[in-house]
Amino acid sequence: MTLLVLYSPRLEECRRFYQGLDLDFAAERHGHGPEHYAAVLPNGMVFELYPARPGRQTDALRLGLAVDGSTATPPLTPGRHILTDPDGRTVEVHST
């Protein structure tokens, strides 16, 4: 996988949530499109957060992320953690 885009009605809350898992987001805008956030993961995959609009909202979805738990906010102990992002998506975090 090279790209994952989530469409969120709670864009800033989601950005803070995933940023707390040590994803480094940059604000972007392509042409006349909406401002959104993009993070490049260590394997080169791009993870983007876009504002939701009618017909474009990412609902039920389960994500899995591997993170350095010591750099997460708040820090995570090593192991598996099941979290929920601000839009209610399940995020399975494997912390080292």
Phi and psi in degrees as GROMACS dihedral restraints (atoms count N, CA, C in turn):
[ dihedral_restraints ]
;  ai    aj    ak    al  type     phi  dphi    fc
    3     4     5     6     1  -115.8    20    10
    4     5     6     7     1   -19.2    20    10
    6     7     8     9     1  -148.4    20    10
    7     8     9    10     1   136.9    20    10
    9    10    11    12     1  -135.1    20    10
   10    11    12    13     1   126.8    20    10
   12    13    14    15     1  -120.1    20    10
   13    14    15    16     1   126.6    20    10
   15    16    17    18     1  -109.2    20    10
   16    17    18    19     1   133.9    20    10
   18    19    20    21     1  -103.3    20    10
   19    20    21    22     1   121.6    20    10
   21    22    23    24     1  -129.6    20    10
   22    23    24    25     1   136.4    20    10
   24    25    26    27     1   -77.8    20    10
   25    26    27    28     1   -10.5    20    10
   27    28    29    30     1  -118.8    20    10
   28    29    30    31     1    57.6    20    10
   30    31    32    33     1   -55.0    20    10
   31    32    33    34     1   -51.9    20    10
   33    34    35    36     1   -66.2    20    10
   34    35    36    37     1   -39.0    20    10
   36    37    38    39     1   -64.0    20    10
   37    38    39    40     1   -41.9    20    10
   39    40    41    42     1   -66.0    20    10
   40    41    42    43     1   -40.7    20    10
   42    43    44    45     1   -58.6    20    10
   43    44    45    46     1   -45.9    20    10
   45    46    47    48     1   -63.8    20    10
   46    47    48    49     1   -40.4    20    10
   48    49    50    51     1   -60.3    20    10
   49    50    51    52     1   -53.4    20    10
   51    52    53    54     1   -71.4    20    10
   52    53    54    55     1   -30.6    20    10
   54    55    56    57     1   -64.5    20    10
   55    56    57    58     1   -34.4    20    10
   57    58    59    60     1   -64.3    20    10
   58    59    60    61     1   -20.0    20    10
   60    61    62    63     1   -92.2    20    10
   61    62    63    64     1    17.6    20    10
   63    64    65    66     1    74.6    20    10
   64    65    66    67     1    24.5    20    10
   66    67    68    69     1   -85.9    20    10
   67    68    69    70     1   133.6    20    10
   69    70    71    72     1  -100.3    20    10
   70    71    72    73     1   100.0    20    10
   72    73    74    75     1   -90.9    20    10
   73    74    75    76     1   143.9    20    10
   75    76    77    78     1  -121.1    20    10
   76    77    78    79     1   139.1    20    10
   78    79    80    81     1   -72.8    20    10
   79    80    81    82     1   138.7    20    10
   81    82    83    84     1  -139.2    20    10
   82    83    84    85     1   158.9    20    10
   84    85    86    87     1  -153.1    20    10
   85    86    87    88     1   129.3    20    10
   87    88    89    90     1  -109.5    20    10
   88    89    90    91     1   115.0    20    10
   90    91    92    93     1    57.5    20    10
   91    92    93    94     1  -125.2    20    10
   93    94    95    96     1   -95.6    20    10
   94    95    96    97     1     8.7    20    10
   96    97    98    99     1   -70.5    20    10
   97    98    99   100     1   174.3    20    10
   99   100   101   102     1   -75.7    20    10
  100   101   102   103     1   153.2    20    10
  102   103   104   105     1   -67.2    20    10
  103   104   105   106     1   138.5    20    10
  105   106   107   108     1  -148.5    20    10
  106   107   108   109     1  -178.3    20    10
  108   109   110   111     1  -122.9    20    10
  109   110   111   112     1   143.7    20    10
  111   112   113   114     1  -134.6    20    10
  112   113   114   115     1   139.4    20    10
  114   115   116   117     1  -129.3    20    10
  115   116   117   118     1   138.9    20    10
  117   118   119   120     1  -101.0    20    10
  118   119   120   121     1   120.1    20    10
  120   121   122   123     1   -78.4    20    10
  121   122   123   124     1   162.7    20    10
  123   124   125   126     1   -54.6    20    10
  124   125   126   127     1   -28.6    20    10
  126   127   128   129     1   -86.8    20    10
  127   128   129   130     1     4.5    20    10
  129   130   131   132     1    93.9    20    10
  130   131   132   133     1    -9.2    20    10
  132   133   134   135     1   -67.1    20    10
  133   134   135   136     1   143.2    20    10
  135   136   137   138     1  -102.2    20    10
  136   137   138   139     1   129.7    20    10
  138   139   140   141     1  -116.1    20    10
  139   140   141   142     1   116.5    20    10
  141   142   143   144     1  -117.8    20    10
  142   143   144   145     1   146.2    20    10
  144   145   146   147     1  -117.6    20    10
  145   146   147   148     1   120.1    20    10
  147   148   149   150     1  -115.2    20    10
  148   149   150   151     1   151.4    20    10
  150   151   152   153     1   -68.8    20    10
  151   152   153   154     1   139.1    20    10
  153   154   155   156     1   -72.3    20    10
  154   155   156   157     1   152.9    20    10
  156   157   158   159     1  -145.6    20    10
  157   158   159   160     1   168.8    20    10
  159   160   161   162     1   -51.5    20    10
  160   161   162   163     1   127.9    20    10
  162   163   164   165     1    82.4    20    10
  163   164   165   166     1    -5.3    20    10
  165   166   167   168     1  -132.4    20    10
  166   167   168   169     1    84.8    20    10
  168   169   170   171     1  -145.0    20    10
  169   170   171   172     1   131.6    20    10
  171   172   173   174     1   -87.9    20    10
  172   173   174   175     1   111.7    20    10
  174   175   176   177     1   -93.3    20    10
  175   176   177   178     1  -124.2    20    10
  177   178   179   180     1   -56.8    20    10
  178   179   180   181     1   124.3    20    10
  180   181   182   183     1  -162.9    20    10
  181   182   183   184     1   143.1    20    10
  183   184   185   186     1  -119.1    20    10
  184   185   186   187     1   126.0    20    10
  186   187   188   189     1  -111.2    20    10
  187   188   189   190     1   152.6    20    10
  189   190   191   192     1  -126.3    20    10
  190   191   192   193     1   129.1    20    10
  192   193   194   195     1  -130.4    20    10
  193   194   195   196     1   143.4    20    10
  195   196   197   198     1  -106.3    20    10
  196   197   198   199     1   125.9    20    10
  198   199   200   201     1  -135.7    20    10
  199   200   201   202     1   159.9    20    10
  201   202   203   204     1   -82.3    20    10
  202   203   204   205     1   104.9    20    10
  204   205   206   207     1   -59.6    20    10
  205   206   207   208     1   -26.5    20    10
  207   208   209   210     1   -71.5    20    10
  208   209   210   211     1   -18.9    20    10
  210   211   212   213     1  -100.9    20    10
  211   212   213   214     1    -2.9    20    10
  213   214   215   216     1   -74.2    20    10
  214   215   216   217     1   158.5    20    10
  216   217   218   219     1  -123.4    20    10
  217   218   219   220     1   111.3    20    10
  219   220   221   222     1   -71.4    20    10
  220   221   222   223     1   163.0    20    10
  222   223   224   225     1   -57.9    20    10
  223   224   225   226     1   146.9    20    10
  225   226   227   228     1  -113.0    20    10
  226   227   228   229     1   138.1    20    10
  228   229   230   231     1   -70.0    20    10
  229   230   231   232     1   156.0    20    10
  231   232   233   234     1   -58.7    20    10
  232   233   234   235     1   143.3    20    10
  234   235   236   237     1   125.4    20    10
  235   236   237   238     1  -164.2    20    10
  237   238   239   240     1   -97.4    20    10
  238   239   240   241     1   133.1    20    10
  240   241   242   243     1  -129.9    20    10
  241   242   243   244     1   135.1    20    10
  243   244   245   246     1  -105.5    20    10
  244   245   246   247     1   115.8    20    10
  246   247   248   249     1  -117.3    20    10
  247   248   249   250     1   168.3    20    10
  249   250   251   252     1  -128.0    20    10
  250   251   252   253     1   126.7    20    10
  252   253   254   255     1   -78.0    20    10
  253   254   255   256     1   171.3    20    10
  255   256   257   258     1   -58.4    20    10
  256   257   258   259     1   -21.3    20    10
  258   259   260   261     1   -92.9    20    10
  259   260   261   262     1     1.8    20    10
  261   262   263   264     1    91.4    20    10
  262   263   264   265     1     6.6    20    10
  264   265   266   267     1   -76.3    20    10
  265   266   267   268     1   142.4    20    10
  267   268   269   270     1   -80.5    20    10
  268   269   270   271     1   131.4    20    10
  270   271   272   273     1  -123.9    20    10
  271   272   273   274     1   112.7    20    10
  273   274   275   276     1   -91.2    20    10
  274   275   276   277     1   116.8    20    10
  276   277   278   279     1  -109.7    20    10
  277   278   279   280     1   125.9    20    10
  279   280   281   282     1  -103.0    20    10
  280   281   282   283     1   108.1    20    10
  282   283   284   285     1   -98.7    20    10
  283   284   285   286     1   135.0    20    10
